[in-house]
Structures are given as C-alpha cells and as structure tokens.
Amino acid sequence: TVSFKDGTTPIAGTNFDIYKVADTDEYAKMTLTSQFSSYPVDIDGLDQKGWQELATTLNGYAKRDNLAVFKTEIIDGNGEFTVTLQPGLYLVVGERKVVGEHAYSPVPFMIFLPGSNTTDNTWDYNVAADVKYTEKEIVTLKALKIWDDNGFEAQRPKSVTVQLLCDGKVYDTQELSEENLWRYTWKDLPEGH
C-alpha cells in the first residue's frame, strides 16, 4: 500500500509508475531484470541513502530511455493505492501533482518484496510506504492590455510586446493581440523573485 498525503489531505488522482528492477530468489538474492541489467548500478548492500540514490538514478534511466512501465496506479480519494506484486525489487515514480496553489513532486523510491519482519524474523508480504515529496507554491502572473482609446480604436497597433522580468532580467517575452484577447498568463513560475 502506497500513501500520498499532505498531512491528512489526500493528493488524490496522482499517477504512479512502477518498474520491476530485479527478481529475487527464496534467499533474497536479487538479479536485475533484462531492461535494467545493462545499467551500471549496484543493488547489493545499500544503506538508506544508497537506496534513495539508486531510485533517483534508475528514474533518470527509465525516463531517458523510455523503459517499459510494469504497472501504473492512481492515488484514490483516501490518499492511497494498494497493488499486488510478486517478490522482487521495484522502482516507484509519481507524477508531479498541482492542487490549488501548491505543486507536489513525489520523490522516487524503491520497494523490496517481501519485507523483513524483524520482530519474529519472518518475511512480510504486506508492505506500506508513505511517499515523500517536495512542495512548492505555484506562482501565476497575468498580463492584460486595457485600451483607453475611445474613438481611436482603429489606430491600435496589431500587437504589443510585454516582457516579464525576474530579478531585473528578461525572463520571458510575449506578444499580446486581439487574437489572444490582449492577455497572457505565466503559470508555475519560480518562487522568491
């Protein structure tokens, strides 16, 4: 079961791609699947930081090389999804999700099945993961040309150029015209400028 929430608020409707990275035998020895076997990665003896670095690296390879997704799941209204997987090592990658004025970017992570139950030294086939994410506020700016030329409308130019500045430098340039109703909206701008 994978949970994706901001506190108690579900980030519903978020897609997660699951890639099967390695198969495992009854002794938990892992062997990379054919689509990951050509990459220079080590899956043995990793600590928590190593697993996170592996997830980030494999996500880069999967996106760059358009690797086949094993399964795609969607976060439900309760903020989770449950999926049945065979034993093995999996990469889980979530899409960026915008909710209101916030953008949530899930951090890729690895899941190994079965998990280890240290209490009674058995295998645990019901594994739960809470998705870590980065969050940023969405910055939106709008430009609207309002004409104050009553009686002189025929003398309007066909377009006007507007520039958006970021810290004193041109960030973007747009043309406003009758075609776009003399307006433009910049979405998802970087914060703090």
C-alpha positions as CSV (number, residue, x, y, z in Angstrom):
1,T,0.0,0.0,0.0
2,V,1.3,3.4,-1.0
3,S,0.0,6.6,0.7
4,F,0.4,10.1,-0.7
5,K,-0.9,12.8,1.6
6,D,-0.2,16.3,2.7
7,G,-0.7,15.7,6.4
8,T,-4.2,14.1,6.4
9,T,-5.2,15.6,3.0
10,P,-5.0,13.0,0.2
11,I,-3.2,14.0,-3.0
12,A,-5.8,12.1,-5.0
13,G,-5.6,11.4,-8.7
14,T,-1.8,11.3,-8.8
15,N,-0.4,8.6,-11.2
16,F,2.5,6.4,-10.0
17,D,4.5,4.2,-12.4
18,I,6.0,1.0,-11.0
19,Y,9.1,-0.5,-12.7
20,K,10.3,-4.0,-11.9
21,V,14.0,-3.6,-11.4
22,A,15.1,-7.0,-10.1
23,D,13.8,-10.5,-9.4
24,T,14.6,-12.3,-6.1
25,D,15.0,-15.9,-5.1
26,E,14.0,-17.5,-1.8
27,Y,17.2,-16.3,-0.2
28,A,16.5,-12.6,-1.2
29,K,19.3,-12.7,-3.8
30,M,18.4,-10.1,-6.4
31,T,19.0,-10.3,-10.2
32,L,18.4,-7.2,-12.3
33,T,15.6,-7.6,-14.9
34,S,16.6,-7.5,-18.6
35,Q,15.6,-3.9,-19.0
36,F,17.8,-2.7,-16.1
37,S,20.7,-5.2,-16.5
38,S,22.7,-3.0,-18.8
39,Y,22.9,-0.1,-16.4
40,P,26.0,0.4,-14.2
41,V,24.2,0.1,-10.8
42,D,24.8,-1.9,-7.7
43,I,21.8,-3.2,-5.8
44,D,23.7,-5.1,-3.0
45,G,24.5,-3.8,0.5
46,L,22.9,-0.4,0.2
47,D,22.0,1.8,3.2
48,Q,19.0,4.2,3.2
49,K,21.0,6.9,1.3
50,G,22.2,4.4,-1.2
51,W,18.6,3.2,-1.9
52,Q,17.5,6.8,-2.4
53,E,20.4,7.5,-4.8
54,L,19.6,4.2,-6.7
55,A,15.9,5.3,-7.1
56,T,16.9,8.7,-8.4
57,T,19.5,7.2,-10.8
58,L,17.1,4.5,-12.1
59,N,14.3,7.0,-12.6
60,G,16.7,9.0,-14.8
61,Y,17.5,6.0,-16.9
62,A,13.8,5.0,-17.1
63,K,12.7,8.4,-18.3
64,R,15.7,9.0,-20.7
65,D,15.4,5.6,-22.3
66,N,11.6,5.3,-22.1
67,L,11.6,2.0,-20.3
68,A,8.5,-0.1,-20.1
69,V,6.3,0.5,-17.0
70,F,5.4,-2.6,-15.1
71,K,2.2,-1.1,-13.7
72,T,0.6,2.3,-13.3
73,E,-1.6,3.0,-10.2
74,I,-3.6,6.1,-9.2
75,I,-3.9,7.5,-5.7
76,D,-7.6,7.2,-4.6
77,G,-9.7,9.6,-2.6
78,N,-8.3,8.2,0.6
79,G,-4.8,9.1,-0.5
80,E,-3.5,5.7,-1.3
81,F,-3.4,2.7,-3.7
82,T,-2.9,-0.9,-3.0
83,V,-1.2,-3.1,-5.6
84,T,-0.4,-6.8,-5.6
85,L,3.2,-7.5,-6.7
86,Q,5.4,-10.6,-6.9
87,P,8.6,-10.7,-4.8
88,G,11.3,-8.5,-6.3
89,L,12.7,-5.0,-6.3
90,Y,10.6,-2.2,-7.7
91,L,11.1,1.5,-8.5
92,V,8.0,3.7,-7.8
93,V,7.8,7.1,-9.5
94,G,5.0,9.5,-9.0
95,E,3.9,12.4,-11.3
96,R,4.0,16.0,-10.2
97,K,0.5,17.0,-9.0
98,V,-0.8,20.6,-8.7
99,V,-3.5,21.1,-6.1
100,G,-4.8,24.6,-5.8
101,E,-1.7,26.9,-5.3
102,H,0.7,24.0,-4.5
103,A,2.7,21.6,-6.6
104,Y,3.7,18.3,-5.1
105,S,6.6,16.4,-6.6
106,P,6.9,12.8,-5.2
107,V,10.4,11.6,-4.6
108,P,11.1,8.3,-6.4
109,F,11.7,5.3,-4.1
110,M,12.4,1.6,-4.1
111,I,10.2,-1.2,-2.7
112,F,11.6,-4.7,-2.0
113,L,9.2,-7.5,-1.5
114,P,9.0,-9.4,0.7
115,G,10.0,-7.0,3.5
116,S,11.7,-8.3,6.6
117,N,9.7,-8.6,9.8
118,T,12.4,-8.2,12.5
119,T,10.0,-8.9,15.4
120,D,9.6,-12.6,14.6
121,N,12.3,-13.0,11.8
122,T,9.8,-13.7,9.0
123,W,9.0,-12.3,5.6
124,D,6.3,-9.6,5.4
125,Y,4.4,-9.6,2.1
126,N,2.2,-6.6,3.2
127,V,4.4,-3.5,2.8
128,A,3.3,0.1,3.3
129,A,5.1,3.2,2.0
130,D,4.4,6.8,2.7
131,V,5.5,8.9,-0.2
132,K,8.0,11.7,0.5
133,Y,7.6,14.8,-1.7
134,T,8.8,18.3,-2.3
135,E,6.2,21.0,-2.3
136,K,6.3,24.5,-3.7
137,E,3.8,27.3,-4.1
138,I,2.6,27.9,-7.6
139,V,3.3,31.5,-8.8
140,T,1.0,32.8,-11.5
141,L,1.2,36.2,-13.2
142,K,-1.2,37.7,-15.7
143,A,-0.7,40.5,-18.3
144,L,-3.7,42.3,-19.7
145,K,-3.6,45.2,-22.1
146,I,-6.5,47.6,-21.4
147,W,-7.1,50.2,-24.0
148,D,-8.2,53.8,-23.1
149,D,-8.6,55.0,-26.7
150,N,-12.4,55.6,-27.0
151,G,-13.0,56.8,-30.6
152,F,-9.5,55.9,-31.8
153,E,-9.8,52.1,-31.8
154,A,-8.8,51.9,-35.5
155,Q,-5.3,53.3,-34.6
156,R,-4.4,50.5,-32.2
157,P,-1.3,48.5,-33.2
158,K,-1.8,44.9,-34.3
159,S,0.1,43.7,-31.2
160,V,2.1,44.9,-28.2
161,T,5.1,43.2,-26.7
162,V,5.3,42.6,-22.9
163,Q,8.3,41.4,-21.0
164,L,8.3,39.6,-17.7
165,L,11.3,40.4,-15.6
166,C,12.9,38.2,-13.0
167,D,15.3,39.9,-10.7
168,G,15.8,42.7,-13.2
169,K,16.4,40.4,-16.2
170,V,14.1,39.4,-19.0
171,Y,12.6,36.1,-18.1
172,D,10.1,35.8,-21.0
173,T,8.6,37.9,-23.8
174,Q,5.1,37.6,-25.2
175,E,3.0,39.3,-27.9
176,L,-0.5,40.5,-26.9
177,S,-3.0,40.9,-29.7
178,E,-6.7,40.7,-30.5
179,E,-6.1,37.0,-31.3
180,N,-5.2,36.2,-27.6
181,L,-7.7,38.9,-26.3
182,W,-4.7,41.1,-25.3
183,R,-3.8,38.9,-22.4
184,Y,-1.3,36.2,-21.3
185,T,-0.8,34.1,-18.2
186,W,2.5,32.8,-16.9
187,K,2.0,29.7,-14.8
188,D,4.2,27.8,-12.4
189,L,6.9,30.5,-12.1
190,P,9.8,30.1,-9.7
191,E,9.2,31.4,-6.2
192,G,11.1,34.1,-4.4
193,H,11.6,36.6,-7.1
